Amino acid sequence: MLPKIILHIGCSVDGRIDWIKPDNFLYYRLIRDWKMDAMISGSTTMLEAEMSTENNIEKLDNQYLVVVDSKGRINNWDLIKKQAWWNDTPIVLCSQTTPKEYIVKLKQKNIHTLVYGKTNVDLTSALKELKNRFKINVLRIDSGGILAGVLLRQNLVHEISVLISPQLTGGTSNKTIYIAPDLTTFEGVIDLKLIKCEVLENNYVWLRYATVK
């Protein structure tokens, strides 16, 4: 059995996730009462994330932070562990090509390390371990479109939650909800079943879908 995975994402009407105007924390208020055991992010998301540098940061959530980092890119783990939104024992997903010295460094910092896959992380195997070893039953994706795209293409996502901001952004970069190679047949299309549709604070639209396996 695998954990239930929910993709919660904010975007513009044209599906962009960059240059989203402030929404008075509506994006986070929507998930305030969700029962989450962990959130999963990619290394790029963590490298770009704003981190508080205060000395005494109050923990506001006991969920795990799971990071996919097969290239060993992240070095500010001491700062990451201090943040309010997760507990102080992150879990890093690596592959057999992850630099050995990076894995040693993670263990020295008491960071859980799971190694699955040859070149890229074998997410299915890693997710099984997260459920069996760490009792993670519900996992929220908090990342850009690349990690979301991999999880979606591997049919590992159970639910999609999209908060649509009342704006059009435009652009040619890949700052979108779902980044993956172009399809060649309809087989790769993910069908969705609408769970909820709600207009919030006048102009925002919140859509929730279940993926149809």
C-alpha distance (Angstrom), angle and dihedral (degrees) to the residues before:
residue distance angle dihedral
M1 . . .
L2 3.78 . .
P3 3.80 129.5 .
K4 3.77 118.8 -96.7
I5 3.80 106.4 -101.8
I6 3.80 122.4 -153.9
L7 3.79 123.3 -169.8
H8 3.82 108.3 -150.6
I9 3.77 111.7 -177.9
G10 3.78 140.2 160.7
C11 3.78 120.8 -143.7
S12 3.78 146.2 156.2
V13 3.81 122.1 -99.6
D14 3.82 88.2 -92.5
G15 3.80 92.6 53.7
R16 3.80 98.7 -103.3
I17 3.81 119.3 145.3
D18 3.81 96.7 -166.5
W19 3.80 128.0 83.8
I20 3.80 91.6 21.5
K21 3.79 107.9 168.1
P22 3.84 119.0 -125.3
D23 3.80 111.9 -79.6
N24 3.82 99.9 -169.0
F25 3.83 88.5 -100.9
L26 3.81 91.4 -62.1
Y27 3.81 90.5 140.4
Y28 3.80 90.8 59.5
R29 3.80 96.0 36.4
L30 3.80 89.4 61.8
I31 3.80 92.1 62.1
R32 3.79 97.4 37.0
D33 3.80 93.7 109.6
W34 3.80 98.8 35.9
K35 3.79 114.3 122.5
M36 3.80 100.9 -125.9
D37 3.79 126.5 169.8
A38 3.81 95.3 -171.1
M39 3.78 147.2 -9.4
I40 3.80 123.4 -135.1
S41 3.79 125.2 -148.2
G42 3.77 138.4 170.8
S43 3.78 123.5 -117.7
T44 3.83 93.2 -107.1
T45 3.80 91.4 55.3
M46 3.80 91.2 50.5
L47 3.80 92.8 47.0
E48 3.80 90.9 52.1
A49 3.82 96.3 41.9
E50 3.80 120.1 110.8
M51 3.81 111.1 -116.3
S52 3.78 128.2 -162.6
T53 3.81 113.8 -123.3
E54 3.81 95.7 -163.9
N55 3.79 115.9 131.6
N56 3.80 100.0 -130.3
I57 3.79 110.6 36.6
E58 3.80 115.3 178.8
K59 3.79 113.3 -131.5
L60 3.80 109.3 -121.6
D61 3.80 97.7 178.6
N62 3.80 135.9 29.2
Q63 3.80 96.6 -153.7
Y64 3.79 121.8 125.2
L65 3.78 122.3 -106.0
V66 3.82 110.2 -137.7
V67 3.81 116.8 -167.0
V68 3.80 127.9 -172.2
D69 3.80 104.7 -143.7
S70 3.80 111.4 151.0
K71 3.83 92.1 155.5
G72 3.81 94.6 54.3
R73 3.79 94.7 -122.9
I74 3.80 102.0 148.7
N75 3.80 120.2 87.0
N76 3.82 104.9 158.9
W77 3.80 96.3 79.6
D78 3.80 94.7 135.2
L79 3.80 89.1 60.4
I80 3.81 93.5 42.5
K81 3.80 92.3 52.4
K82 3.82 90.8 55.6
Q83 3.80 96.3 57.3
A84 3.79 120.9 115.4
W85 3.79 100.6 -126.9
W86 3.82 101.0 69.1
N87 3.78 140.6 22.2
D88 3.80 122.1 -87.2
T89 3.81 96.6 -103.9
P90 3.83 107.8 78.4
I91 3.79 122.0 -170.9
V92 3.81 117.7 -136.6
L93 3.81 121.4 -160.0
C94 3.80 112.9 -147.8
S95 3.81 138.4 169.5
Q96 3.78 134.4 -138.5
T97 3.82 89.8 -90.7
T98 3.80 93.8 56.4
P99 3.84 108.2 118.0
K100 3.81 108.2 -94.6
E101 3.79 92.1 -137.7
Y102 3.82 88.8 57.9
I103 3.79 92.2 54.4
V104 3.81 89.9 48.4
K105 3.80 89.8 51.4
L106 3.81 91.4 50.9
K107 3.80 91.7 51.8
Q108 3.80 90.7 48.7
K109 3.81 88.1 56.1
N110 3.83 90.9 49.7
I111 3.79 91.9 -113.1
H112 3.79 116.0 150.7
T113 3.80 111.9 -116.5
L114 3.81 125.6 -163.5
V115 3.81 117.7 -171.8
Y116 3.80 115.4 -160.8
G117 3.80 129.7 150.2
K118 3.79 134.4 27.4
T119 3.80 106.8 -106.8
N120 3.80 101.8 -6.2
V121 3.78 128.0 30.6
D122 3.81 113.7 -85.0
L123 3.79 94.2 -131.4
T124 3.79 96.6 -172.5
S125 3.80 92.7 56.8
A126 3.79 92.0 42.2
L127 3.80 91.7 50.9
K128 3.81 91.1 51.8
E129 3.80 89.0 53.5
L130 3.80 91.1 48.7
K131 3.78 90.0 55.5
N132 3.80 98.1 41.4
R133 3.80 99.8 39.9
F134 3.79 103.7 29.3
K135 3.84 99.8 27.8
I136 3.80 91.5 -124.0
N137 3.79 104.8 163.8
V138 3.82 101.0 160.7
L139 3.79 122.3 38.4
R140 3.81 128.3 -176.4
I141 3.78 121.7 -152.1
D142 3.79 111.2 -133.2
S143 3.79 103.5 174.5
G144 3.75 147.5 93.8
G145 3.77 124.7 -80.1
I146 3.81 98.3 -82.0
L147 3.81 98.9 66.5
A148 3.80 90.0 36.8
G149 3.81 88.5 51.9
V150 3.80 93.2 52.1
L151 3.79 92.6 48.9
L152 3.80 92.1 46.0
R153 3.81 94.4 47.6
Q154 3.81 89.6 50.8
N155 3.84 90.2 52.3
L156 3.80 91.9 -120.0
V157 3.83 97.6 128.1
H158 3.80 118.7 91.7
E159 3.79 102.4 -179.5
I160 3.81 138.6 23.5
S161 3.80 121.9 -152.8
V162 3.80 114.9 -174.8
L163 3.80 126.4 -178.5
I164 3.81 107.3 -162.8
S165 3.78 115.1 -153.8
P166 3.81 118.2 -146.8
Q167 3.79 95.5 -110.6
L168 3.78 143.6 90.9
T169 3.79 114.9 -136.4
G170 3.79 110.2 172.4
G171 3.79 125.7 -172.3
T172 3.79 141.3 140.6
S173 3.82 100.9 -117.1
N174 3.79 121.7 97.8
K175 3.80 96.6 -104.9
T176 3.79 93.5 132.9
I177 3.81 138.0 121.5
Y178 3.79 97.3 -102.4
I179 3.80 123.8 29.2
A180 3.81 118.4 -178.7
P181 3.81 139.2 126.4
D182 3.81 115.1 -69.3
L183 3.79 115.6 -91.4
T184 3.79 123.2 -113.8
T185 3.83 96.5 -167.7
F186 3.80 137.8 23.0
E187 3.82 89.3 -107.5
G188 3.78 91.4 89.3
V189 3.81 95.3 53.9
I190 3.80 111.9 112.7
D191 3.79 112.1 -139.5
L192 3.79 117.6 -146.5
K193 3.79 135.3 -156.9
L194 3.80 116.0 -147.9
I195 3.80 113.2 -121.3
K196 3.78 101.0 169.5
C197 3.80 141.2 -0.2
E198 3.77 119.5 -173.1
V199 3.80 136.9 166.7
L200 3.80 110.6 -138.6
E201 3.78 131.0 -167.0
N202 3.79 90.6 -5.8
N203 3.79 102.1 -72.0
Y204 3.82 109.0 33.5
V205 3.81 120.1 93.1
W206 3.79 121.5 -153.6
L207 3.79 116.1 -160.2
R208 3.79 125.4 -174.6
Y209 3.80 122.6 -171.1
A210 3.77 136.9 175.6
T211 3.78 116.0 -140.4
V212 3.78 114.2 -118.6
K213 3.81 108.1 -130.7
